[in-house]
Amino acid sequence: MYSEIYDTQNGISAQESGNQRLVGNSYGTAAQGSYQYTSPEGVPVQIQYIADENGFQPVGNVLPTPPPTPEAILRSLQYNAARGF
């Protein structure tokens, strides 16, 4: 297990913690953390993330978000899942 926190002279601050996790037959690192800074345009940027066997999964105030999944697609996915597709 590890944990780190730091602040830089140019205004970046970050923190991360993680540990080793068995995935299949080998070990990998699972981590979570965040970082923040002010963009050159003066916009505060804040990112939180998880990084594990499912990849890097960021969430933040400057990241684009997809539109909601249409209801017809959701019904189709449920229909397929119920039938083992």
Biopython code that builds the backbone (N, CA, C, O; Angstrom):
import numpy as np
from Bio.PDB.StructureBuilder import StructureBuilder

atoms = [
    (1, "MET", "N", (0.849, -1.173, 0.000)),
    (1, "MET", "CA", (0.000, 0.000, 0.000)),
    (1, "MET", "C", (0.894, 1.234, 0.000)),
    (1, "MET", "O", (1.972, 1.239, 0.594)),
    (2, "TYR", "N", (0.424, 2.282, -0.680)),
    (2, "TYR", "CA", (1.169, 3.530, -0.682)),
    (2, "TYR", "C", (0.205, 4.702, -0.653)),
    (2, "TYR", "O", (-0.977, 4.565, -0.968)),
    (3, "SER", "N", (0.726, 5.845, -0.272)),
    (3, "SER", "CA", (-0.051, 7.078, -0.260)),
    (3, "SER", "C", (0.922, 8.230, -0.439)),
    (3, "SER", "O", (1.989, 8.257, 0.175)),
    (4, "GLU", "N", (0.545, 9.185, -1.285)),
    (4, "GLU", "CA", (1.399, 10.353, -1.479)),
    (4, "GLU", "C", (0.544, 11.594, -1.669)),
    (4, "GLU", "O", (-0.548, 11.540, -2.236)),
    (5, "ILE", "N", (1.058, 12.697, -1.190)),
    (5, "ILE", "CA", (0.407, 13.997, -1.323)),
    (5, "ILE", "C", (1.502, 14.997, -1.640)),
    (5, "ILE", "O", (2.563, 14.984, -1.016)),
    (6, "TYR", "N", (1.246, 15.866, -2.611)),
    (6, "TYR", "CA", (2.242, 16.906, -2.885)),
    (6, "TYR", "C", (1.608, 18.157, -3.466)),
    (6, "TYR", "O", (0.530, 18.118, -4.058)),
    (7, "ASP", "N", (2.304, 19.259, -3.281)),
    (7, "ASP", "CA", (1.965, 20.556, -3.854)),
    (7, "ASP", "C", (3.212, 21.069, -4.559)),
    (7, "ASP", "O", (4.316, 20.960, -4.027)),
    (8, "THR", "N", (3.042, 21.627, -5.755)),
    (8, "THR", "CA", (4.180, 22.157, -6.499)),
    (8, "THR", "C", (4.201, 23.679, -6.421)),
    (8, "THR", "O", (3.214, 24.309, -6.039)),
    (9, "GLN", "N", (5.325, 24.250, -6.783)),
    (9, "GLN", "CA", (5.463, 25.702, -6.739)),
    (9, "GLN", "C", (4.567, 26.402, -7.750)),
    (9, "GLN", "O", (4.236, 27.574, -7.569)),
    (10, "ASN", "N", (4.172, 25.711, -8.808)),
    (10, "ASN", "CA", (3.324, 26.348, -9.815)),
    (10, "ASN", "C", (1.828, 26.100, -9.584)),
    (10, "ASN", "O", (1.027, 26.292, -10.499)),
    (11, "GLY", "N", (1.444, 25.678, -8.379)),
    (11, "GLY", "CA", (0.035, 25.608, -8.022)),
    (11, "GLY", "C", (-0.670, 24.292, -8.264)),
    (11, "GLY", "O", (-1.891, 24.218, -8.127)),
    (12, "ILE", "N", (0.061, 23.253, -8.621)),
    (12, "ILE", "CA", (-0.555, 21.934, -8.791)),
    (12, "ILE", "C", (-0.521, 21.220, -7.447)),
    (12, "ILE", "O", (0.509, 21.199, -6.774)),
    (13, "SER", "N", (-1.642, 20.639, -7.061)),
    (13, "SER", "CA", (-1.639, 19.782, -5.880)),
    (13, "SER", "C", (-2.285, 18.455, -6.252)),
    (13, "SER", "O", (-3.207, 18.392, -7.065)),
    (14, "ALA", "N", (-1.777, 17.406, -5.636)),
    (14, "ALA", "CA", (-2.249, 16.069, -5.986)),
    (14, "ALA", "C", (-2.142, 15.147, -4.783)),
    (14, "ALA", "O", (-1.349, 15.368, -3.868)),
    (15, "GLN", "N", (-2.956, 14.121, -4.814)),
    (15, "GLN", "CA", (-2.867, 13.056, -3.813)),
    (15, "GLN", "C", (-3.256, 11.762, -4.494)),
    (15, "GLN", "O", (-4.104, 11.749, -5.386)),
    (16, "GLU", "N", (-2.632, 10.668, -4.069)),
    (16, "GLU", "CA", (-2.946, 9.351, -4.614)),
    (16, "GLU", "C", (-2.637, 8.300, -3.571)),
    (16, "GLU", "O", (-1.674, 8.420, -2.814)),
    (17, "SER", "N", (-3.466, 7.269, -3.538)),
    (17, "SER", "CA", (-3.192, 6.104, -2.706)),
    (17, "SER", "C", (-3.541, 4.870, -3.516)),
    (17, "SER", "O", (-4.383, 4.915, -4.413)),
    (18, "GLY", "N", (-2.888, 3.778, -3.189)),
    (18, "GLY", "CA", (-3.145, 2.563, -3.940)),
    (18, "GLY", "C", (-2.565, 1.346, -3.263)),
    (18, "GLY", "O", (-1.900, 1.440, -2.232)),
    (19, "ASN", "N", (-2.830, 0.194, -3.865)),
    (19, "ASN", "CA", (-2.297, -1.062, -3.356)),
    (19, "ASN", "C", (-2.230, -2.084, -4.479)),
    (19, "ASN", "O", (-2.780, -1.884, -5.562)),
    (20, "GLN", "N", (-1.552, -3.171, -4.197)),
    (20, "GLN", "CA", (-1.448, -4.267, -5.152)),
    (20, "GLN", "C", (-2.707, -5.112, -5.072)),
    (20, "GLN", "O", (-3.254, -5.339, -3.993)),
    (21, "ARG", "N", (-3.159, -5.574, -6.230)),
    (21, "ARG", "CA", (-4.380, -6.373, -6.301)),
    (21, "ARG", "C", (-4.133, -7.529, -7.265)),
    (21, "ARG", "O", (-3.536, -7.353, -8.327)),
    (22, "LEU", "N", (-4.598, -8.706, -6.881)),
    (22, "LEU", "CA", (-4.483, -9.869, -7.751)),
    (22, "LEU", "C", (-5.575, -9.803, -8.808)),
    (22, "LEU", "O", (-6.762, -9.760, -8.486)),
    (23, "VAL", "N", (-5.166, -9.795, -10.072)),
    (23, "VAL", "CA", (-6.095, -9.770, -11.201)),
    (23, "VAL", "C", (-5.727, -10.952, -12.084)),
    (23, "VAL", "O", (-4.678, -10.955, -12.729)),
    (24, "GLY", "N", (-6.598, -11.956, -12.109)),
    (24, "GLY", "CA", (-6.260, -13.163, -12.853)),
    (24, "GLY", "C", (-5.106, -13.876, -12.173)),
    (24, "GLY", "O", (-5.197, -14.237, -10.999)),
    (25, "ASN", "N", (-4.015, -14.080, -12.913)),
    (25, "ASN", "CA", (-2.848, -14.778, -12.367)),
    (25, "ASN", "C", (-1.703, -13.858, -12.007)),
    (25, "ASN", "O", (-0.625, -14.335, -11.651)),
    (26, "SER", "N", (-1.901, -12.553, -12.087)),
    (26, "SER", "CA", (-0.808, -11.635, -11.779)),
    (26, "SER", "C", (-1.316, -10.453, -10.957)),
    (26, "SER", "O", (-2.516, -10.198, -10.862)),
    (27, "TYR", "N", (-0.366, -9.752, -10.373)),
    (27, "TYR", "CA", (-0.703, -8.600, -9.554)),
    (27, "TYR", "C", (-0.632, -7.319, -10.373)),
    (27, "TYR", "O", (0.182, -7.188, -11.287)),
    (28, "GLY", "N", (-1.488, -6.395, -10.031)),
    (28, "GLY", "CA", (-1.478, -5.070, -10.629)),
    (28, "GLY", "C", (-1.744, -4.050, -9.538)),
    (28, "GLY", "O", (-2.087, -4.414, -8.413)),
    (29, "THR", "N", (-1.589, -2.795, -9.859)),
    (29, "THR", "CA", (-1.824, -1.733, -8.895)),
    (29, "THR", "C", (-3.194, -1.115, -9.124)),
    (29, "THR", "O", (-3.560, -0.793, -10.255)),
    (30, "ALA", "N", (-3.938, -0.953, -8.057)),
    (30, "ALA", "CA", (-5.205, -0.221, -8.087)),
    (30, "ALA", "C", (-4.978, 1.067, -7.306)),
    (30, "ALA", "O", (-4.487, 1.036, -6.177)),
    (31, "ALA", "N", (-5.333, 2.194, -7.904)),
    (31, "ALA", "CA", (-5.074, 3.482, -7.268)),
    (31, "ALA", "C", (-6.292, 4.383, -7.372)),
    (31, "ALA", "O", (-7.143, 4.221, -8.248)),
    (32, "GLN", "N", (-6.349, 5.326, -6.464)),
    (32, "GLN", "CA", (-7.348, 6.385, -6.549)),
    (32, "GLN", "C", (-6.699, 7.669, -6.078)),
    (32, "GLN", "O", (-5.810, 7.657, -5.227)),
    (33, "GLY", "N", (-7.152, 8.772, -6.639)),
    (33, "GLY", "CA", (-6.558, 10.030, -6.256)),
    (33, "GLY", "C", (-7.231, 11.213, -6.902)),
    (33, "GLY", "O", (-8.321, 11.106, -7.464)),
    (34, "SER", "N", (-6.562, 12.343, -6.810)),
    (34, "SER", "CA", (-7.087, 13.564, -7.404)),
    (34, "SER", "C", (-5.942, 14.533, -7.640)),
    (34, "SER", "O", (-4.870, 14.415, -7.047)),
    (35, "TYR", "N", (-6.192, 15.488, -8.515)),
    (35, "TYR", "CA", (-5.261, 16.596, -8.695)),
    (35, "TYR", "C", (-6.042, 17.837, -9.074)),
    (35, "TYR", "O", (-7.140, 17.755, -9.625)),
    (36, "GLN", "N", (-5.469, 18.972, -8.775)),
    (36, "GLN", "CA", (-6.112, 20.232, -9.093)),
    (36, "GLN", "C", (-5.072, 21.293, -9.415)),
    (36, "GLN", "O", (-3.950, 21.278, -8.908)),
    (37, "TYR", "N", (-5.481, 22.205, -10.268)),
    (37, "TYR", "CA", (-4.643, 23.333, -10.663)),
    (37, "TYR", "C", (-5.538, 24.374, -11.309)),
    (37, "TYR", "O", (-6.720, 24.122, -11.540)),
    (38, "THR", "N", (-4.988, 25.526, -11.599)),
    (38, "THR", "CA", (-5.717, 26.571, -12.309)),
    (38, "THR", "C", (-5.183, 26.631, -13.727)),
    (38, "THR", "O", (-3.974, 26.724, -13.938)),
    (39, "SER", "N", (-6.086, 26.579, -14.703)),
    (39, "SER", "CA", (-5.681, 26.601, -16.115)),
    (39, "SER", "C", (-5.117, 27.976, -16.479)),
    (39, "SER", "O", (-5.313, 28.940, -15.739)),
    (40, "PRO", "N", (-4.418, 28.073, -17.615)),
    (40, "PRO", "CA", (-3.912, 29.379, -18.061)),
    (40, "PRO", "C", (-5.028, 30.413, -18.244)),
    (40, "PRO", "O", (-4.779, 31.617, -18.179)),
    (41, "GLU", "N", (-6.261, 29.939, -18.473)),
    (41, "GLU", "CA", (-7.402, 30.849, -18.629)),
    (41, "GLU", "C", (-8.007, 31.260, -17.287)),
    (41, "GLU", "O", (-8.960, 32.038, -17.245)),
    (42, "GLY", "N", (-7.454, 30.737, -16.192)),
    (42, "GLY", "CA", (-7.959, 31.078, -14.866)),
    (42, "GLY", "C", (-9.061, 30.172, -14.356)),
    (42, "GLY", "O", (-9.687, 30.476, -13.340)),
    (43, "VAL", "N", (-9.314, 29.063, -15.042)),
    (43, "VAL", "CA", (-10.372, 28.129, -14.646)),
    (43, "VAL", "C", (-9.809, 27.096, -13.666)),
    (43, "VAL", "O", (-8.824, 26.428, -13.982)),
    (44, "PRO", "N", (-10.414, 26.952, -12.485)),
    (44, "PRO", "CA", (-9.967, 25.895, -11.571)),
    (44, "PRO", "C", (-10.281, 24.520, -12.173)),
    (44, "PRO", "O", (-11.412, 24.265, -12.588)),
    (45, "VAL", "N", (-9.294, 23.652, -12.217)),
    (45, "VAL", "CA", (-9.443, 22.298, -12.755)),
    (45, "VAL", "C", (-9.328, 21.324, -11.591)),
    (45, "VAL", "O", (-8.352, 21.360, -10.841)),
    (46, "GLN", "N", (-10.323, 20.455, -11.440)),
    (46, "GLN", "CA", (-10.318, 19.452, -10.379)),
    (46, "GLN", "C", (-10.674, 18.104, -10.987)),
    (46, "GLN", "O", (-11.740, 17.941, -11.583)),
    (47, "ILE", "N", (-9.779, 17.146, -10.833)),
    (47, "ILE", "CA", (-9.973, 15.802, -11.380)),
    (47, "ILE", "C", (-9.833, 14.783, -10.251)),
    (47, "ILE", "O", (-8.872, 14.825, -9.482)),
    (48, "GLN", "N", (-10.793, 13.872, -10.158)),
    (48, "GLN", "CA", (-10.699, 12.712, -9.275)),
    (48, "GLN", "C", (-10.639, 11.487, -10.183)),
    (48, "GLN", "O", (-11.207, 11.493, -11.275)),
    (49, "TYR", "N", (-9.955, 10.442, -9.734)),
    (49, "TYR", "CA", (-9.830, 9.267, -10.595)),
    (49, "TYR", "C", (-9.676, 7.984, -9.807)),
    (49, "TYR", "O", (-9.297, 7.970, -8.636)),
    (50, "ILE", "N", (-9.987, 6.910, -10.508)),
    (50, "ILE", "CA", (-9.698, 5.548, -10.082)),
    (50, "ILE", "C", (-8.927, 4.927, -11.236)),
    (50, "ILE", "O", (-9.283, 5.129, -12.396)),
    (51, "ALA", "N", (-7.892, 4.187, -10.938)),
    (51, "ALA", "CA", (-7.135, 3.460, -11.958)),
    (51, "ALA", "C", (-6.970, 2.029, -11.462)),
    (51, "ALA", "O", (-6.359, 1.788, -10.420)),
    (52, "ASP", "N", (-7.517, 1.087, -12.215)),
    (52, "ASP", "CA", (-7.453, -0.315, -11.815)),
    (52, "ASP", "C", (-7.540, -1.200, -13.049)),
    (52, "ASP", "O", (-7.233, -0.752, -14.154)),
    (53, "GLU", "N", (-7.953, -2.448, -12.876)),
    (53, "GLU", "CA", (-8.021, -3.368, -14.013)),
    (53, "GLU", "C", (-9.027, -2.919, -15.074)),
    (53, "GLU", "O", (-9.031, -3.442, -16.188)),
    (54, "ASN", "N", (-9.868, -1.962, -14.735)),
    (54, "ASN", "CA", (-10.830, -1.418, -15.694)),
    (54, "ASN", "C", (-10.324, -0.156, -16.385)),
    (54, "ASN", "O", (-11.062, 0.473, -17.144)),
    (55, "GLY", "N", (-9.079, 0.217, -16.131)),
    (55, "GLY", "CA", (-8.494, 1.383, -16.784)),
    (55, "GLY", "C", (-8.520, 2.628, -15.917)),
    (55, "GLY", "O", (-8.878, 2.583, -14.740)),
    (56, "PHE", "N", (-8.132, 3.737, -16.523)),
    (56, "PHE", "CA", (-8.117, 5.046, -15.872)),
    (56, "PHE", "C", (-9.502, 5.659, -16.025)),
    (56, "PHE", "O", (-9.989, 5.833, -17.142)),
    (57, "GLN", "N", (-10.141, 5.987, -14.894)),
    (57, "GLN", "CA", (-11.522, 6.473, -14.904)),
    (57, "GLN", "C", (-11.600, 7.836, -14.218)),
    (57, "GLN", "O", (-11.855, 7.915, -13.016)),
    (58, "PRO", "N", (-11.380, 8.902, -14.978)),
    (58, "PRO", "CA", (-11.402, 10.236, -14.380)),
    (58, "PRO", "C", (-12.807, 10.834, -14.326)),
    (58, "PRO", "O", (-13.671, 10.519, -15.144)),
    (59, "VAL", "N", (-13.005, 11.697, -13.349)),
    (59, "VAL", "CA", (-14.223, 12.495, -13.220)),
    (59, "VAL", "C", (-13.758, 13.892, -12.846)),
    (59, "VAL", "O", (-12.922, 14.050, -11.956)),
    (60, "GLY", "N", (-14.289, 14.903, -13.514)),
    (60, "GLY", "CA", (-13.852, 16.245, -13.173)),
    (60, "GLY", "C", (-14.716, 17.331, -13.762)),
    (60, "GLY", "O", (-15.567, 17.087, -14.618)),
    (61, "ASN", "N", (-14.478, 18.533, -13.285)),
    (61, "ASN", "CA", (-15.301, 19.664, -13.683)),
    (61, "ASN", "C", (-15.017, 20.165, -15.095)),
    (61, "ASN", "O", (-15.800, 20.957, -15.619)),
    (62, "VAL", "N", (-13.940, 19.741, -15.725)),
    (62, "VAL", "CA", (-13.621, 20.214, -17.077)),
    (62, "VAL", "C", (-13.706, 19.103, -18.124)),
    (62, "VAL", "O", (-13.420, 19.338, -19.298)),
    (63, "LEU", "N", (-14.093, 17.903, -17.712)),
    (63, "LEU", "CA", (-14.184, 16.784, -18.647)),
    (63, "LEU", "C", (-15.569, 16.752, -19.290)),
    (63, "LEU", "O", (-16.568, 17.014, -18.621)),
    (64, "PRO", "N", (-15.634, 16.435, -20.573)),
    (64, "PRO", "CA", (-16.949, 16.356, -21.220)),
    (64, "PRO", "C", (-17.742, 15.164, -20.685)),
    (64, "PRO", "O", (-17.169, 14.151, -20.284)),
    (65, "THR", "N", (-19.043, 15.298, -20.686)),
    (65, "THR", "CA", (-19.905, 14.196, -20.269)),
    (65, "THR", "C", (-20.781, 13.796, -21.453)),
    (65, "THR", "O", (-21.259, 14.657, -22.192)),
    (66, "PRO", "N", (-20.991, 12.511, -21.633)),
    (66, "PRO", "CA", (-21.801, 12.061, -22.776)),
    (66, "PRO", "C", (-23.276, 12.365, -22.541)),
    (66, "PRO", "O", (-23.704, 12.531, -21.399)),
    (67, "PRO", "N", (-24.043, 12.436, -23.611)),
    (67, "PRO", "CA", (-25.491, 12.612, -23.440)),
    (67, "PRO", "C", (-26.085, 11.336, -22.847)),
    (67, "PRO", "O", (-25.467, 10.275, -22.934)),
    (68, "PRO", "N", (-27.265, 11.419, -22.248)),
    (68, "PRO", "CA", (-27.884, 10.218, -21.694)),
    (68, "PRO", "C", (-28.199, 9.201, -22.792)),
    (68, "PRO", "O", (-28.459, 9.561, -23.940)),
    (69, "THR", "N", (-28.167, 7.921, -22.410)),
    (69, "THR", "CA", (-28.499, 6.856, -23.358)),
    (69, "THR", "C", (-29.995, 6.905, -23.652)),
    (69, "THR", "O", (-30.800, 6.945, -22.722)),
    (70, "PRO", "N", (-30.383, 6.902, -24.928)),
    (70, "PRO", "CA", (-31.813, 6.948, -25.268)),
    (70, "PRO", "C", (-32.572, 5.761, -24.669)),
    (70, "PRO", "O", (-32.037, 4.658, -24.556)),
    (71, "GLU", "N", (-33.802, 6.006, -24.296)),
    (71, "GLU", "CA", (-34.646, 4.988, -23.662)),
    (71, "GLU", "C", (-34.767, 3.732, -24.520)),
    (71, "GLU", "O", (-34.738, 2.624, -23.983)),
    (72, "ALA", "N", (-34.902, 3.874, -25.829)),
    (72, "ALA", "CA", (-35.032, 2.707, -26.719)),
    (72, "ALA", "C", (-33.782, 1.832, -26.655)),
    (72, "ALA", "O", (-33.882, 0.606, -26.702)),
    (73, "ILE", "N", (-32.621, 2.445, -26.551)),
    (73, "ILE", "CA", (-31.368, 1.679, -26.451)),
    (73, "ILE", "C", (-31.318, 0.956, -25.110)),
    (73, "ILE", "O", (-30.922, -0.209, -25.055)),
    (74, "LEU", "N", (-31.710, 1.621, -24.037)),
    (74, "LEU", "CA", (-31.729, 0.973, -22.723)),
    (74, "LEU", "C", (-32.649, -0.244, -22.724)),
    (74, "LEU", "O", (-32.293, -1.294, -22.189)),
    (75, "ARG", "N", (-33.825, -0.107, -23.322)),
    (75, "ARG", "CA", (-34.757, -1.249, -23.402)),
    (75, "ARG", "C", (-34.149, -2.388, -24.216)),
    (75, "ARG", "O", (-34.292, -3.556, -23.856)),
    (76, "SER", "N", (-33.475, -2.050, -25.308)),
    (76, "SER", "CA", (-32.842, -3.070, -26.143)),
    (76, "SER", "C", (-31.751, -3.809, -25.372)),
    (76, "SER", "O", (-31.638, -5.031, -25.471)),
    (77, "LEU", "N", (-30.953, -3.076, -24.610)),
    (77, "LEU", "CA", (-29.900, -3.704, -23.812)),
    (77, "LEU", "C", (-30.497, -4.637, -22.761)),
    (77, "LEU", "O", (-29.993, -5.740, -22.545)),
    (78, "GLN", "N", (-31.564, -4.196, -22.113)),
    (78, "GLN", "CA", (-32.228, -5.044, -21.117)),
    (78, "GLN", "C", (-32.814, -6.297, -21.769)),
    (78, "GLN", "O", (-32.705, -7.394, -21.221)),
    (79, "TYR", "N", (-33.424, -6.135, -22.918)),
    (79, "TYR", "CA", (-33.999, -7.258, -23.661)),
    (79, "TYR", "C", (-32.908, -8.278, -24.000)),
    (79, "TYR", "O", (-33.077, -9.477, -23.777)),
    (80, "ASN", "N", (-31.797, -7.792, -24.536)),
    (80, "ASN", "CA", (-30.694, -8.685, -24.912)),
    (80, "ASN", "C", (-30.090, -9.374, -23.697)),
    (80, "ASN", "O", (-29.792, -10.567, -23.747)),
    (81, "ALA", "N", (-29.907, -8.640, -22.612)),
    (81, "ALA", "CA", (-29.319, -9.225, -21.403)),
    (81, "ALA", "C", (-30.221, -10.314, -20.833)),
    (81, "ALA", "O", (-29.733, -11.339, -20.358)),
    (82, "ALA", "N", (-31.526, -10.098, -20.878)),
    (82, "ALA", "CA", (-32.470, -11.085, -20.349)),
    (82, "ALA", "C", (-32.453, -12.374, -21.161)),
    (82, "ALA", "O", (-32.842, -13.429, -20.662)),
    (83, "ARG", "N", (-32.006, -12.292, -22.406)),
    (83, "ARG", "CA", (-31.975, -13.460, -23.285)),
    (83, "ARG", "C", (-30.565, -14.015, -23.487)),
    (83, "ARG", "O", (-30.343, -14.877, -24.338)),
    (84, "GLY", "N", (-29.629, -13.518, -22.706)),
    (84, "GLY", "CA", (-28.268, -14.048, -22.749)),
    (84, "GLY", "C", (-27.414, -13.578, -23.904)),
    (84, "GLY", "O", (-26.388, -14.188, -24.205)),
    (85, "PHE", "N", (-27.821, -12.503, -24.556)),
    (85, "PHE", "CA", (-27.016, -11.983, -25.669)),
    (85, "PHE", "C", (-25.938, -11.067, -25.169)),
    (85, "PHE", "O", (-25.162, -10.536, -25.963)),
]
sb = StructureBuilder()
sb.init_structure("model")
sb.init_model(0)
sb.init_chain("A")
sb.init_seg("    ")
for serial, (resi, resn, name, xyz) in enumerate(atoms, 1):
    if name == "N":
        sb.init_residue(resn, " ", resi, " ")
    sb.init_atom(name, np.array(xyz, "f"), 0.0, 1.0, " ", f" {name:<3s}", serial, name[0])
structure = sb.get_structure()
